[in-house]
Amino acid sequence: VVNTMPRGQGWYHTMDEIHGDMMIGPVGDYLLETAASLTILMIITGIYLWWAKQRSLKSMLVPKAGKGRTWWRSMHGAFG
């Protein structure tokens, strides 16, 4: 297989290059890693905030409209 198809060619390598760094080099890689890290943080804090209050499933999935801390708490809970 290695002699038939070089490693750097093919659909997998092409898609990995496009999604790996958004085609803008190391800056794209840093942006993707930052977004992934913040997503994981949002999920963990959302689950923690929902678990602490033990609200209903609807309140967990639909954020409340409001201001300040309540809004942030509901956003983390809904997206987490």
mmJSON file of the N, C-alpha and C atoms, coordinates in Angstrom:
{"data_MODEL":{"atom_site":{
"group_PDB":["ATOM","ATOM","ATOM","ATOM","ATOM","ATOM","ATOM","ATOM","ATOM","ATOM","ATOM","ATOM","ATOM","ATOM","ATOM","ATOM","ATOM","ATOM","ATOM","ATOM","ATOM","ATOM","ATOM","ATOM","ATOM","ATOM","ATOM","ATOM","ATOM","ATOM","ATOM","ATOM","ATOM","ATOM","ATOM","ATOM","ATOM","ATOM","ATOM","ATOM","ATOM","ATOM","ATOM","ATOM","ATOM","ATOM","ATOM","ATOM","ATOM","ATOM","ATOM","ATOM","ATOM","ATOM","ATOM","ATOM","ATOM","ATOM","ATOM","ATOM","ATOM","ATOM","ATOM","ATOM","ATOM","ATOM","ATOM","ATOM","ATOM","ATOM","ATOM","ATOM","ATOM","ATOM","ATOM","ATOM","ATOM","ATOM","ATOM","ATOM","ATOM","ATOM","ATOM","ATOM","ATOM","ATOM","ATOM","ATOM","ATOM","ATOM","ATOM","ATOM","ATOM","ATOM","ATOM","ATOM","ATOM","ATOM","ATOM","ATOM","ATOM","ATOM","ATOM","ATOM","ATOM","ATOM","ATOM","ATOM","ATOM","ATOM","ATOM","ATOM","ATOM","ATOM","ATOM","ATOM","ATOM","ATOM","ATOM","ATOM","ATOM","ATOM","ATOM","ATOM","ATOM","ATOM","ATOM","ATOM","ATOM","ATOM","ATOM","ATOM","ATOM","ATOM","ATOM","ATOM","ATOM","ATOM","ATOM","ATOM","ATOM","ATOM","ATOM","ATOM","ATOM","ATOM","ATOM","ATOM","ATOM","ATOM","ATOM","ATOM","ATOM","ATOM","ATOM","ATOM","ATOM","ATOM","ATOM","ATOM","ATOM","ATOM","ATOM","ATOM","ATOM","ATOM","ATOM","ATOM","ATOM","ATOM","ATOM","ATOM","ATOM","ATOM","ATOM","ATOM","ATOM","ATOM","ATOM","ATOM","ATOM","ATOM","ATOM","ATOM","ATOM","ATOM","ATOM","ATOM","ATOM","ATOM","ATOM","ATOM","ATOM","ATOM","ATOM","ATOM","ATOM","ATOM","ATOM","ATOM","ATOM","ATOM","ATOM","ATOM","ATOM","ATOM","ATOM","ATOM","ATOM","ATOM","ATOM","ATOM","ATOM","ATOM","ATOM","ATOM","ATOM","ATOM","ATOM","ATOM","ATOM","ATOM","ATOM","ATOM","ATOM","ATOM","ATOM","ATOM","ATOM","ATOM","ATOM","ATOM","ATOM","ATOM","ATOM","ATOM","ATOM","ATOM","ATOM","ATOM"],
"id":[1,2,3,4,5,6,7,8,9,10,11,12,13,14,15,16,17,18,19,20,21,22,23,24,25,26,27,28,29,30,31,32,33,34,35,36,37,38,39,40,41,42,43,44,45,46,47,48,49,50,51,52,53,54,55,56,57,58,59,60,61,62,63,64,65,66,67,68,69,70,71,72,73,74,75,76,77,78,79,80,81,82,83,84,85,86,87,88,89,90,91,92,93,94,95,96,97,98,99,100,101,102,103,104,105,106,107,108,109,110,111,112,113,114,115,116,117,118,119,120,121,122,123,124,125,126,127,128,129,130,131,132,133,134,135,136,137,138,139,140,141,142,143,144,145,146,147,148,149,150,151,152,153,154,155,156,157,158,159,160,161,162,163,164,165,166,167,168,169,170,171,172,173,174,175,176,177,178,179,180,181,182,183,184,185,186,187,188,189,190,191,192,193,194,195,196,197,198,199,200,201,202,203,204,205,206,207,208,209,210,211,212,213,214,215,216,217,218,219,220,221,222,223,224,225,226,227,228,229,230,231,232,233,234,235,236,237,238,239,240],
"type_symbol":["N","C","C","N","C","C","N","C","C","N","C","C","N","C","C","N","C","C","N","C","C","N","C","C","N","C","C","N","C","C","N","C","C","N","C","C","N","C","C","N","C","C","N","C","C","N","C","C","N","C","C","N","C","C","N","C","C","N","C","C","N","C","C","N","C","C","N","C","C","N","C","C","N","C","C","N","C","C","N","C","C","N","C","C","N","C","C","N","C","C","N","C","C","N","C","C","N","C","C","N","C","C","N","C","C","N","C","C","N","C","C","N","C","C","N","C","C","N","C","C","N","C","C","N","C","C","N","C","C","N","C","C","N","C","C","N","C","C","N","C","C","N","C","C","N","C","C","N","C","C","N","C","C","N","C","C","N","C","C","N","C","C","N","C","C","N","C","C","N","C","C","N","C","C","N","C","C","N","C","C","N","C","C","N","C","C","N","C","C","N","C","C","N","C","C","N","C","C","N","C","C","N","C","C","N","C","C","N","C","C","N","C","C","N","C","C","N","C","C","N","C","C","N","C","C","N","C","C","N","C","C","N","C","C","N","C","C","N","C","C"],
"label_atom_id":["N","CA","C","N","CA","C","N","CA","C","N","CA","C","N","CA","C","N","CA","C","N","CA","C","N","CA","C","N","CA","C","N","CA","C","N","CA","C","N","CA","C","N","CA","C","N","CA","C","N","CA","C","N","CA","C","N","CA","C","N","CA","C","N","CA","C","N","CA","C","N","CA","C","N","CA","C","N","CA","C","N","CA","C","N","CA","C","N","CA","C","N","CA","C","N","CA","C","N","CA","C","N","CA","C","N","CA","C","N","CA","C","N","CA","C","N","CA","C","N","CA","C","N","CA","C","N","CA","C","N","CA","C","N","CA","C","N","CA","C","N","CA","C","N","CA","C","N","CA","C","N","CA","C","N","CA","C","N","CA","C","N","CA","C","N","CA","C","N","CA","C","N","CA","C","N","CA","C","N","CA","C","N","CA","C","N","CA","C","N","CA","C","N","CA","C","N","CA","C","N","CA","C","N","CA","C","N","CA","C","N","CA","C","N","CA","C","N","CA","C","N","CA","C","N","CA","C","N","CA","C","N","CA","C","N","CA","C","N","CA","C","N","CA","C","N","CA","C","N","CA","C","N","CA","C","N","CA","C","N","CA","C","N","CA","C","N","CA","C","N","CA","C","N","CA","C","N","CA","C"],
"label_alt_id":[null,null,null,null,null,null,null,null,null,null,null,null,null,null,null,null,null,null,null,null,null,null,null,null,null,null,null,null,null,null,null,null,null,null,null,null,null,null,null,null,null,null,null,null,null,null,null,null,null,null,null,null,null,null,null,null,null,null,null,null,null,null,null,null,null,null,null,null,null,null,null,null,null,null,null,null,null,null,null,null,null,null,null,null,null,null,null,null,null,null,null,null,null,null,null,null,null,null,null,null,null,null,null,null,null,null,null,null,null,null,null,null,null,null,null,null,null,null,null,null,null,null,null,null,null,null,null,null,null,null,null,null,null,null,null,null,null,null,null,null,null,null,null,null,null,null,null,null,null,null,null,null,null,null,null,null,null,null,null,null,null,null,null,null,null,null,null,null,null,null,null,null,null,null,null,null,null,null,null,null,null,null,null,null,null,null,null,null,null,null,null,null,null,null,null,null,null,null,null,null,null,null,null,null,null,null,null,null,null,null,null,null,null,null,null,null,null,null,null,null,null,null,null,null,null,null,null,null,null,null,null,null,null,null,null,null,null,null,null,null],
"label_comp_id":["VAL","VAL","VAL","VAL","VAL","VAL","ASN","ASN","ASN","THR","THR","THR","MET","MET","MET","PRO","PRO","PRO","ARG","ARG","ARG","GLY","GLY","GLY","GLN","GLN","GLN","GLY","GLY","GLY","TRP","TRP","TRP","TYR","TYR","TYR","HIS","HIS","HIS","THR","THR","THR","MET","MET","MET","ASP","ASP","ASP","GLU","GLU","GLU","ILE","ILE","ILE","HIS","HIS","HIS","GLY","GLY","GLY","ASP","ASP","ASP","MET","MET","MET","MET","MET","MET","ILE","ILE","ILE","GLY","GLY","GLY","PRO","PRO","PRO","VAL","VAL","VAL","GLY","GLY","GLY","ASP","ASP","ASP","TYR","TYR","TYR","LEU","LEU","LEU","LEU","LEU","LEU","GLU","GLU","GLU","THR","THR","THR","ALA","ALA","ALA","ALA","ALA","ALA","SER","SER","SER","LEU","LEU","LEU","THR","THR","THR","ILE","ILE","ILE","LEU","LEU","LEU","MET","MET","MET","ILE","ILE","ILE","ILE","ILE","ILE","THR","THR","THR","GLY","GLY","GLY","ILE","ILE","ILE","TYR","TYR","TYR","LEU","LEU","LEU","TRP","TRP","TRP","TRP","TRP","TRP","ALA","ALA","ALA","LYS","LYS","LYS","GLN","GLN","GLN","ARG","ARG","ARG","SER","SER","SER","LEU","LEU","LEU","LYS","LYS","LYS","SER","SER","SER","MET","MET","MET","LEU","LEU","LEU","VAL","VAL","VAL","PRO","PRO","PRO","LYS","LYS","LYS","ALA","ALA","ALA","GLY","GLY","GLY","LYS","LYS","LYS","GLY","GLY","GLY","ARG","ARG","ARG","THR","THR","THR","TRP","TRP","TRP","TRP","TRP","TRP","ARG","ARG","ARG","SER","SER","SER","MET","MET","MET","HIS","HIS","HIS","GLY","GLY","GLY","ALA","ALA","ALA","PHE","PHE","PHE","GLY","GLY","GLY"],
"label_asym_id":["A","A","A","A","A","A","A","A","A","A","A","A","A","A","A","A","A","A","A","A","A","A","A","A","A","A","A","A","A","A","A","A","A","A","A","A","A","A","A","A","A","A","A","A","A","A","A","A","A","A","A","A","A","A","A","A","A","A","A","A","A","A","A","A","A","A","A","A","A","A","A","A","A","A","A","A","A","A","A","A","A","A","A","A","A","A","A","A","A","A","A","A","A","A","A","A","A","A","A","A","A","A","A","A","A","A","A","A","A","A","A","A","A","A","A","A","A","A","A","A","A","A","A","A","A","A","A","A","A","A","A","A","A","A","A","A","A","A","A","A","A","A","A","A","A","A","A","A","A","A","A","A","A","A","A","A","A","A","A","A","A","A","A","A","A","A","A","A","A","A","A","A","A","A","A","A","A","A","A","A","A","A","A","A","A","A","A","A","A","A","A","A","A","A","A","A","A","A","A","A","A","A","A","A","A","A","A","A","A","A","A","A","A","A","A","A","A","A","A","A","A","A","A","A","A","A","A","A","A","A","A","A","A","A","A","A","A","A","A","A"],
"label_entity_id":["1","1","1","1","1","1","1","1","1","1","1","1","1","1","1","1","1","1","1","1","1","1","1","1","1","1","1","1","1","1","1","1","1","1","1","1","1","1","1","1","1","1","1","1","1","1","1","1","1","1","1","1","1","1","1","1","1","1","1","1","1","1","1","1","1","1","1","1","1","1","1","1","1","1","1","1","1","1","1","1","1","1","1","1","1","1","1","1","1","1","1","1","1","1","1","1","1","1","1","1","1","1","1","1","1","1","1","1","1","1","1","1","1","1","1","1","1","1","1","1","1","1","1","1","1","1","1","1","1","1","1","1","1","1","1","1","1","1","1","1","1","1","1","1","1","1","1","1","1","1","1","1","1","1","1","1","1","1","1","1","1","1","1","1","1","1","1","1","1","1","1","1","1","1","1","1","1","1","1","1","1","1","1","1","1","1","1","1","1","1","1","1","1","1","1","1","1","1","1","1","1","1","1","1","1","1","1","1","1","1","1","1","1","1","1","1","1","1","1","1","1","1","1","1","1","1","1","1","1","1","1","1","1","1","1","1","1","1","1","1"],
"label_seq_id":[1,1,1,2,2,2,3,3,3,4,4,4,5,5,5,6,6,6,7,7,7,8,8,8,9,9,9,10,10,10,11,11,11,12,12,12,13,13,13,14,14,14,15,15,15,16,16,16,17,17,17,18,18,18,19,19,19,20,20,20,21,21,21,22,22,22,23,23,23,24,24,24,25,25,25,26,26,26,27,27,27,28,28,28,29,29,29,30,30,30,31,31,31,32,32,32,33,33,33,34,34,34,35,35,35,36,36,36,37,37,37,38,38,38,39,39,39,40,40,40,41,41,41,42,42,42,43,43,43,44,44,44,45,45,45,46,46,46,47,47,47,48,48,48,49,49,49,50,50,50,51,51,51,52,52,52,53,53,53,54,54,54,55,55,55,56,56,56,57,57,57,58,58,58,59,59,59,60,60,60,61,61,61,62,62,62,63,63,63,64,64,64,65,65,65,66,66,66,67,67,67,68,68,68,69,69,69,70,70,70,71,71,71,72,72,72,73,73,73,74,74,74,75,75,75,76,76,76,77,77,77,78,78,78,79,79,79,80,80,80],
"pdbx_PDB_ins_code":[null,null,null,null,null,null,null,null,null,null,null,null,null,null,null,null,null,null,null,null,null,null,null,null,null,null,null,null,null,null,null,null,null,null,null,null,null,null,null,null,null,null,null,null,null,null,null,null,null,null,null,null,null,null,null,null,null,null,null,null,null,null,null,null,null,null,null,null,null,null,null,null,null,null,null,null,null,null,null,null,null,null,null,null,null,null,null,null,null,null,null,null,null,null,null,null,null,null,null,null,null,null,null,null,null,null,null,null,null,null,null,null,null,null,null,null,null,null,null,null,null,null,null,null,null,null,null,null,null,null,null,null,null,null,null,null,null,null,null,null,null,null,null,null,null,null,null,null,null,null,null,null,null,null,null,null,null,null,null,null,null,null,null,null,null,null,null,null,null,null,null,null,null,null,null,null,null,null,null,null,null,null,null,null,null,null,null,null,null,null,null,null,null,null,null,null,null,null,null,null,null,null,null,null,null,null,null,null,null,null,null,null,null,null,null,null,null,null,null,null,null,null,null,null,null,null,null,null,null,null,null,null,null,null,null,null,null,null,null,null],
"Cartn_x":[0.824,0.0,0.87,1.945,2.813,3.442,3.849,4.464,3.442,2.213,1.182,0.693,0.461,-0.081,0.794,1.465,2.309,1.5,2.142,1.454,0.867,1.519,1.06,0.001,-0.515,-1.534,-2.776,-3.907,-5.157,-6.155,-7.376,-8.455,-8.216,-7.744,-7.526,-6.509,-5.405,-4.367,-4.888,-5.645,-6.207,-7.159,-8.063,-9.007,-8.296,-7.273,-6.5,-5.789,-5.276,-4.62,-5.608,-6.797,-7.798,-8.304,-8.653,-9.233,-8.186,-6.968,-5.931,-5.481,-5.43,-4.957,-5.699,-6.85,-7.702,-6.977,-5.961,-5.197,-4.507,-4.259,-3.51,-2.305,-1.854,-0.628,-0.764,0.301,0.302,-0.755,-1.071,-2.094,-3.44,-3.777,-5.016,-5.025,-3.873,-3.761,-4.012,-3.433,-3.65,-5.11,-5.743,-7.157,-8.036,-7.762,-8.542,-8.335,-7.103,-6.829,-7.48,-7.459,-8.101,-9.607,-10.216,-11.661,-12.038,-11.248,-11.53,-11.386,-10.369,-10.166,-11.3,-11.714,-12.812,-14.132,-14.323,-15.524,-15.563,-14.441,-14.372,-14.63,-14.047,-14.279,-15.753,-16.395,-17.817,-18.675,-18.348,-19.101,-18.958,-17.737,-17.51,-18.209,-18.086,-18.748,-20.26,-20.764,-22.215,-22.785,-22.108,-22.569,-22.504,-21.441,-21.305,-22.421,-22.69,-23.731,-25.113,-25.364,-26.659,-26.775,-25.719,-25.739,-25.96,-25.382,-25.506,-26.956,-27.711,-29.099,-30.111,-29.758,-30.662,-31.989,-31.904,-33.104,-33.712,-34.816,-35.471,-34.658,-35.014,-34.307,-34.527,-35.732,-36.021,-35.175,-35.048,-34.24,-32.763,-32.376,-30.99,-30.707,-31.665,-31.441,-31.783,-32.651,-33.077,-32.616,-31.704,-31.221,-32.308,-32.244,-33.2,-32.743,-33.694,-33.364,-33.216,-32.233,-32.002,-30.727,-30.268,-29.048,-28.071,-26.826,-25.791,-25.519,-25.33,-24.9,-25.912,-27.195,-28.23,-28.149,-27.935,-27.838,-26.624,-25.478,-24.261,-24.425,-25.039,-25.252,-26.143,-27.204,-28.114,-27.454,-26.615,-25.912,-24.939,-24.168,-23.242,-23.996,-25.109,-25.898,-26.493,-27.001,-27.634,-26.609,-25.508,-24.523,-23.649,-23.497,-22.736,-23.506],
"Cartn_y":[-1.19,0.0,1.255,1.241,2.411,2.7,1.662,1.869,2.246,1.837,2.125,3.56,4.051,5.395,6.137,7.182,7.93,8.477,8.591,8.974,10.38,11.311,12.697,13.019,12.033,12.275,11.47,11.992,11.286,12.177,11.682,12.453,12.703,11.698,11.871,12.975,12.95,13.96,15.354,15.447,16.734,17.286,16.458,16.919,17.244,16.488,16.771,18.115,18.43,19.721,20.877,20.709,21.779,21.994,20.915,21.043,21.154,20.791,20.799,22.18,23.106,24.448,25.545,25.251,26.209,26.886,26.219,26.695,28.035,28.406,29.633,29.354,28.113,27.758,27.641,27.978,27.833,28.689,29.846,30.707,29.989,29.323,28.558,27.408,26.783,25.702,26.218,27.364,27.961,28.359,28.888,29.258,28.032,26.948,25.725,25.139,25.129,24.598,25.456,26.769,27.665,27.451,27.339,27.114,25.778,24.749,23.433,23.473,24.146,24.239,25.003,26.105,26.875,26.111,25.309,24.486,23.459,22.816,21.841,22.523,23.712,24.466,24.825,25.247,25.603,24.392,23.23,22.009,21.639,21.674,21.297,22.257,23.568,24.522,24.444,24.181,24.06,22.876,21.744,20.568,20.809,21.443,21.744,22.67,23.711,24.656,24.014,23.151,22.48,21.482,20.74,19.726,20.359,21.526,22.194,22.574,22.946,23.377,22.25,21.192,20.074,20.576,21.412,21.949,20.915,21.287,20.387,20.293,19.324,19.115,20.288,20.866,22.008,23.213,23.481,24.62,24.393,23.13,22.835,23.109,22.843,22.954,24.32,25.095,26.396,27.489,28.373,29.422,30.451,31.009,32.036,33.399,34.242,35.618,36.394,37.218,37.996,38.793,39.295,40.091,39.528,39.824,39.538,38.071,37.755,36.422,35.325,35.638,34.652,34.259,35.229,34.955,34.09,34.446,33.66,32.24,32.09,30.768,29.921,30.52,29.751,29.435,30.341,30.08,28.908,28.895,27.805,26.499,26.568,25.361,24.813,25.71,25.271,24.715,25.39,24.922,23.796,23.744,22.65,21.356],
"Cartn_z":[0.0,0.0,0.0,0.749,0.81,-0.547,-1.261,-2.567,-3.63,-3.467,-4.445,-4.35,-3.124,-2.913,-1.912,-2.343,-1.412,-0.245,0.895,2.127,2.076,1.434,1.426,0.4,-0.288,-1.295,-0.957,-1.324,-1.086,-0.353,-0.258,0.368,1.843,2.553,3.987,4.26,3.546,3.749,3.378,2.281,1.867,2.92,3.424,4.446,5.759,6.089,7.292,7.18,6.017,5.807,5.912,5.339,5.378,6.797,7.495,8.822,9.919,9.631,10.651,11.05,10.104,10.445,9.692,9.176,8.473,7.309,6.784,5.636,5.879,7.148,7.427,8.319,8.314,9.006,10.515,11.224,12.686,13.385,12.819,13.432,13.44,12.35,12.28,13.267,13.439,14.414,15.822,16.145,17.472,17.672,16.635,16.741,16.99,16.273,16.462,17.855,18.332,19.667,20.743,20.576,21.54,21.561,20.388,20.319,20.946,20.692,21.273,22.795,23.288,24.733,25.408,24.804,25.386,25.317,24.289,24.192,25.314,25.566,26.659,27.994,28.195,29.431,29.583,28.494,28.531,28.88,28.334,28.637,30.099,30.617,32.019,32.971,32.726,33.62,33.491,32.285,32.11,32.863,32.782,33.512,35.016,35.471,36.898,37.381,36.621,37.031,36.991,36.018,35.969,37.111,37.381,38.419,39.796,40.017,41.319,41.615,40.607,40.819,40.627,39.886,39.602,39.026,38.02,37.373,36.434,35.814,34.869,33.571,32.762,31.508,30.555,30.55,29.684,30.058,31.352,31.773,31.494,31.377,31.053,29.573,28.696,27.26,26.675,27.34,26.827,27.79,27.364,28.265,28.566,29.77,30.168,29.677,29.33,28.988,30.294,30.348,31.557,31.433,32.574,32.579,33.597,33.361,34.339,34.572,35.83,36.239,35.887,36.008,35.672,34.207,33.341,31.912,31.609,32.188,31.965,32.477,33.622,34.196,33.287,32.787,31.918,30.574,30.065,28.814,28.978,30.058,30.303,30.482,31.177,31.388,30.102,29.247,28.0,27.022,26.862,25.894,26.439,27.743,28.351,28.239],
"occupancy":[1.0,1.0,1.0,1.0,1.0,1.0,1.0,1.0,1.0,1.0,1.0,1.0,1.0,1.0,1.0,1.0,1.0,1.0,1.0,1.0,1.0,1.0,1.0,1.0,1.0,1.0,1.0,1.0,1.0,1.0,1.0,1.0,1.0,1.0,1.0,1.0,1.0,1.0,1.0,1.0,1.0,1.0,1.0,1.0,1.0,1.0,1.0,1.0,1.0,1.0,1.0,1.0,1.0,1.0,1.0,1.0,1.0,1.0,1.0,1.0,1.0,1.0,1.0,1.0,1.0,1.0,1.0,1.0,1.0,1.0,1.0,1.0,1.0,1.0,1.0,1.0,1.0,1.0,1.0,1.0,1.0,1.0,1.0,1.0,1.0,1.0,1.0,1.0,1.0,1.0,1.0,1.0,1.0,1.0,1.0,1.0,1.0,1.0,1.0,1.0,1.0,1.0,1.0,1.0,1.0,1.0,1.0,1.0,1.0,1.0,1.0,1.0,1.0,1.0,1.0,1.0,1.0,1.0,1.0,1.0,1.0,1.0,1.0,1.0,1.0,1.0,1.0,1.0,1.0,1.0,1.0,1.0,1.0,1.0,1.0,1.0,1.0,1.0,1.0,1.0,1.0,1.0,1.0,1.0,1.0,1.0,1.0,1.0,1.0,1.0,1.0,1.0,1.0,1.0,1.0,1.0,1.0,1.0,1.0,1.0,1.0,1.0,1.0,1.0,1.0,1.0,1.0,1.0,1.0,1.0,1.0,1.0,1.0,1.0,1.0,1.0,1.0,1.0,1.0,1.0,1.0,1.0,1.0,1.0,1.0,1.0,1.0,1.0,1.0,1.0,1.0,1.0,1.0,1.0,1.0,1.0,1.0,1.0,1.0,1.0,1.0,1.0,1.0,1.0,1.0,1.0,1.0,1.0,1.0,1.0,1.0,1.0,1.0,1.0,1.0,1.0,1.0,1.0,1.0,1.0,1.0,1.0,1.0,1.0,1.0,1.0,1.0,1.0,1.0,1.0,1.0,1.0,1.0,1.0,1.0,1.0,1.0,1.0,1.0,1.0],
"B_iso_or_equiv":[0.0,0.0,0.0,0.0,0.0,0.0,0.0,0.0,0.0,0.0,0.0,0.0,0.0,0.0,0.0,0.0,0.0,0.0,0.0,0.0,0.0,0.0,0.0,0.0,0.0,0.0,0.0,0.0,0.0,0.0,0.0,0.0,0.0,0.0,0.0,0.0,0.0,0.0,0.0,0.0,0.0,0.0,0.0,0.0,0.0,0.0,0.0,0.0,0.0,0.0,0.0,0.0,0.0,0.0,0.0,0.0,0.0,0.0,0.0,0.0,0.0,0.0,0.0,0.0,0.0,0.0,0.0,0.0,0.0,0.0,0.0,0.0,0.0,0.0,0.0,0.0,0.0,0.0,0.0,0.0,0.0,0.0,0.0,0.0,0.0,0.0,0.0,0.0,0.0,0.0,0.0,0.0,0.0,0.0,0.0,0.0,0.0,0.0,0.0,0.0,0.0,0.0,0.0,0.0,0.0,0.0,0.0,0.0,0.0,0.0,0.0,0.0,0.0,0.0,0.0,0.0,0.0,0.0,0.0,0.0,0.0,0.0,0.0,0.0,0.0,0.0,0.0,0.0,0.0,0.0,0.0,0.0,0.0,0.0,0.0,0.0,0.0,0.0,0.0,0.0,0.0,0.0,0.0,0.0,0.0,0.0,0.0,0.0,0.0,0.0,0.0,0.0,0.0,0.0,0.0,0.0,0.0,0.0,0.0,0.0,0.0,0.0,0.0,0.0,0.0,0.0,0.0,0.0,0.0,0.0,0.0,0.0,0.0,0.0,0.0,0.0,0.0,0.0,0.0,0.0,0.0,0.0,0.0,0.0,0.0,0.0,0.0,0.0,0.0,0.0,0.0,0.0,0.0,0.0,0.0,0.0,0.0,0.0,0.0,0.0,0.0,0.0,0.0,0.0,0.0,0.0,0.0,0.0,0.0,0.0,0.0,0.0,0.0,0.0,0.0,0.0,0.0,0.0,0.0,0.0,0.0,0.0,0.0,0.0,0.0,0.0,0.0,0.0,0.0,0.0,0.0,0.0,0.0,0.0,0.0,0.0,0.0,0.0,0.0,0.0],
"pdbx_formal_charge":[null,null,null,null,null,null,null,null,null,null,null,null,null,null,null,null,null,null,null,null,null,null,null,null,null,null,null,null,null,null,null,null,null,null,null,null,null,null,null,null,null,null,null,null,null,null,null,null,null,null,null,null,null,null,null,null,null,null,null,null,null,null,null,null,null,null,null,null,null,null,null,null,null,null,null,null,null,null,null,null,null,null,null,null,null,null,null,null,null,null,null,null,null,null,null,null,null,null,null,null,null,null,null,null,null,null,null,null,null,null,null,null,null,null,null,null,null,null,null,null,null,null,null,null,null,null,null,null,null,null,null,null,null,null,null,null,null,null,null,null,null,null,null,null,null,null,null,null,null,null,null,null,null,null,null,null,null,null,null,null,null,null,null,null,null,null,null,null,null,null,null,null,null,null,null,null,null,null,null,null,null,null,null,null,null,null,null,null,null,null,null,null,null,null,null,null,null,null,null,null,null,null,null,null,null,null,null,null,null,null,null,null,null,null,null,null,null,null,null,null,null,null,null,null,null,null,null,null,null,null,null,null,null,null,null,null,null,null,null,null],
"auth_seq_id":[1,1,1,2,2,2,3,3,3,4,4,4,5,5,5,6,6,6,7,7,7,8,8,8,9,9,9,10,10,10,11,11,11,12,12,12,13,13,13,14,14,14,15,15,15,16,16,16,17,17,17,18,18,18,19,19,19,20,20,20,21,21,21,22,22,22,23,23,23,24,24,24,25,25,25,26,26,26,27,27,27,28,28,28,29,29,29,30,30,30,31,31,31,32,32,32,33,33,33,34,34,34,35,35,35,36,36,36,37,37,37,38,38,38,39,39,39,40,40,40,41,41,41,42,42,42,43,43,43,44,44,44,45,45,45,46,46,46,47,47,47,48,48,48,49,49,49,50,50,50,51,51,51,52,52,52,53,53,53,54,54,54,55,55,55,56,56,56,57,57,57,58,58,58,59,59,59,60,60,60,61,61,61,62,62,62,63,63,63,64,64,64,65,65,65,66,66,66,67,67,67,68,68,68,69,69,69,70,70,70,71,71,71,72,72,72,73,73,73,74,74,74,75,75,75,76,76,76,77,77,77,78,78,78,79,79,79,80,80,80],
"auth_comp_id":["VAL","VAL","VAL","VAL","VAL","VAL","ASN","ASN","ASN","THR","THR","THR","MET","MET","MET","PRO","PRO","PRO","ARG","ARG","ARG","GLY","GLY","GLY","GLN","GLN","GLN","GLY","GLY","GLY","TRP","TRP","TRP","TYR","TYR","TYR","HIS","HIS","HIS","THR","THR","THR","MET","MET","MET","ASP","ASP","ASP","GLU","GLU","GLU","ILE","ILE","ILE","HIS","HIS","HIS","GLY","GLY","GLY","ASP","ASP","ASP","MET","MET","MET","MET","MET","MET","ILE","ILE","ILE","GLY","GLY","GLY","PRO","PRO","PRO","VAL","VAL","VAL","GLY","GLY","GLY","ASP","ASP","ASP","TYR","TYR","TYR","LEU","LEU","LEU","LEU","LEU","LEU","GLU","GLU","GLU","THR","THR","THR","ALA","ALA","ALA","ALA","ALA","ALA","SER","SER","SER","LEU","LEU","LEU","THR","THR","THR","ILE","ILE","ILE","LEU","LEU","LEU","MET","MET","MET","ILE","ILE","ILE","ILE","ILE","ILE","THR","THR","THR","GLY","GLY","GLY","ILE","ILE","ILE","TYR","TYR","TYR","LEU","LEU","LEU","TRP","TRP","TRP","TRP","TRP","TRP","ALA","ALA","ALA","LYS","LYS","LYS","GLN","GLN","GLN","ARG","ARG","ARG","SER","SER","SER","LEU","LEU","LEU","LYS","LYS","LYS","SER","SER","SER","MET","MET","MET","LEU","LEU","LEU","VAL","VAL","VAL","PRO","PRO","PRO","LYS","LYS","LYS","ALA","ALA","ALA","GLY","GLY","GLY","LYS","LYS","LYS","GLY","GLY","GLY","ARG","ARG","ARG","THR","THR","THR","TRP","TRP","TRP","TRP","TRP","TRP","ARG","ARG","ARG","SER","SER","SER","MET","MET","MET","HIS","HIS","HIS","GLY","GLY","GLY","ALA","ALA","ALA","PHE","PHE","PHE","GLY","GLY","GLY"],
"auth_asym_id":["A","A","A","A","A","A","A","A","A","A","A","A","A","A","A","A","A","A","A","A","A","A","A","A","A","A","A","A","A","A","A","A","A","A","A","A","A","A","A","A","A","A","A","A","A","A","A","A","A","A","A","A","A","A","A","A","A","A","A","A","A","A","A","A","A","A","A","A","A","A","A","A","A","A","A","A","A","A","A","A","A","A","A","A","A","A","A","A","A","A","A","A","A","A","A","A","A","A","A","A","A","A","A","A","A","A","A","A","A","A","A","A","A","A","A","A","A","A","A","A","A","A","A","A","A","A","A","A","A","A","A","A","A","A","A","A","A","A","A","A","A","A","A","A","A","A","A","A","A","A","A","A","A","A","A","A","A","A","A","A","A","A","A","A","A","A","A","A","A","A","A","A","A","A","A","A","A","A","A","A","A","A","A","A","A","A","A","A","A","A","A","A","A","A","A","A","A","A","A","A","A","A","A","A","A","A","A","A","A","A","A","A","A","A","A","A","A","A","A","A","A","A","A","A","A","A","A","A","A","A","A","A","A","A","A","A","A","A","A","A"],
"auth_atom_id":["N","CA","C","N","CA","C","N","CA","C","N","CA","C","N","CA","C","N","CA","C","N","CA","C","N","CA","C","N","CA","C","N","CA","C","N","CA","C","N","CA","C","N","CA","C","N","CA","C","N","CA","C","N","CA","C","N","CA","C","N","CA","C","N","CA","C","N","CA","C","N","CA","C","N","CA","C","N","CA","C","N","CA","C","N","CA","C","N","CA","C","N","CA","C","N","CA","C","N","CA","C","N","CA","C","N","CA","C","N","CA","C","N","CA","C","N","CA","C","N","CA","C","N","CA","C","N","CA","C","N","CA","C","N","CA","C","N","CA","C","N","CA","C","N","CA","C","N","CA","C","N","CA","C","N","CA","C","N","CA","C","N","CA","C","N","CA","C","N","CA","C","N","CA","C","N","CA","C","N","CA","C","N","CA","C","N","CA","C","N","CA","C","N","CA","C","N","CA","C","N","CA","C","N","CA","C","N","CA","C","N","CA","C","N","CA","C","N","CA","C","N","CA","C","N","CA","C","N","CA","C","N","CA","C","N","CA","C","N","CA","C","N","CA","C","N","CA","C","N","CA","C","N","CA","C","N","CA","C","N","CA","C","N","CA","C","N","CA","C","N","CA","C","N","CA","C","N","CA","C"],
"pdbx_PDB_model_num":[1,1,1,1,1,1,1,1,1,1,1,1,1,1,1,1,1,1,1,1,1,1,1,1,1,1,1,1,1,1,1,1,1,1,1,1,1,1,1,1,1,1,1,1,1,1,1,1,1,1,1,1,1,1,1,1,1,1,1,1,1,1,1,1,1,1,1,1,1,1,1,1,1,1,1,1,1,1,1,1,1,1,1,1,1,1,1,1,1,1,1,1,1,1,1,1,1,1,1,1,1,1,1,1,1,1,1,1,1,1,1,1,1,1,1,1,1,1,1,1,1,1,1,1,1,1,1,1,1,1,1,1,1,1,1,1,1,1,1,1,1,1,1,1,1,1,1,1,1,1,1,1,1,1,1,1,1,1,1,1,1,1,1,1,1,1,1,1,1,1,1,1,1,1,1,1,1,1,1,1,1,1,1,1,1,1,1,1,1,1,1,1,1,1,1,1,1,1,1,1,1,1,1,1,1,1,1,1,1,1,1,1,1,1,1,1,1,1,1,1,1,1,1,1,1,1,1,1,1,1,1,1,1,1,1,1,1,1,1,1]
}}}
